[in-house]
């Protein structure tokens, strides 16, 4: 057996022996969305009865469901940093999960760097260059397709500017959360300044939003997601998973 086959077999065995956690929400009509974004629409384009096969038509924003933001989403002076220019492995790698559910967050509050560092110290976890960092607020408890759907995005906690600076200094690949907009504090539909979208995206650190099942992850695991290759895309829906050895 040559070395290439051995490496592929070892990778296969490692992946298959790991627990896979699906971090993506179900794409269905009525899911929460950012207040100014269009709703997701799904309808039949072809049916077995009429056409002999099934096919659905999607009306979808780039920032629908579990998705990632490219720098161009916020920074119009970065046209070369749209989603199709994101490397295929940009959000594949070692992942650090910061569990902030030690308290019940309120709309408009900001998690501080001190709180983030305290969790890292308690779990004896260090953030390395190139890591993907996921922040767990416990906000997915508000995800619903009921008439209360707007509660999820119209209200959420964010993070302080020094937290954004910390992740920039650590040269992470991406920062993700279980909220609708990474780092943005929102209360009653009114959002405040988001240092993450302004500063972190400027530094070509991707933002990943609307992640679920973060409570199923240990402090360190392996994250995999791929964006769609959308021409001029400001972002893309993703299928995100974590592998837990």
C-alpha positions, 0 to 999 in steps of 0.5 A: 500500500502506498503512502497516499492510500495509507493517508486516505485510509487513516483519514477515512477511519478518523472521520468515521470513528468521530461523532458528527454533529449537524450544526445547520438549521433546517431550511423551511418556510417561516424560519427567522431572518434578519429584519431587513432580509427577504423571507425564504420561499420554497415551492414545487417547480415540478411534481411526480403527478404532473412531470414524473419527477420532483423539483423545488424552486427556492427563493433564498437570500445569501444570508438565509439559515446557517450561513457565512458572511464574506468581507464584501457583505459590509465593505463595499471597497473590498469587491475582490473579497466576495464569496466565490473568492473564499478558498474551499477549505477556508472554514474547515479546521480546528474549532474552539467552542466558547460556552457562554451559557453560564448566564441567561443573556438578555437582548442588547447585552454584550459579552466581554473579552474578560468573560470569554477569556474566563471560559477559555481558562476554565476549560484549559483551551488556547486559541491558535492561529487559523482556528475557527471559534464558535460562541454559544449564547444558548440563543437557538432556544428562540428559533421557531417557525411559529408567529414568534419567529421574529423574536430570534433576530429582533433581539440578541446579545453581541460582543464587545470591541475588545473581543473583536480585537482579541480574535483579530490578534489571534488570527483566527479563520472565522467566528461563528455564533448561534445568533443571527449576526455575529457580535451585533447586540439587538433589542426590540429590532434596534441594533447597535454598532457591530465591531465584528462586522466592521473590524473582523470582516475587514481583516478577512475573518469570516463570520458564521451565523445561525448555528445550532446544537453548539451545546453538543460540542466539547471545547475543541473539535473539528469544523467543516463547512462549504459556501456556495460559489456565488458570483459576486456573493456577499455570503452564502448558506452553508451546511456546517458540521462538527466532528468530535473524535 
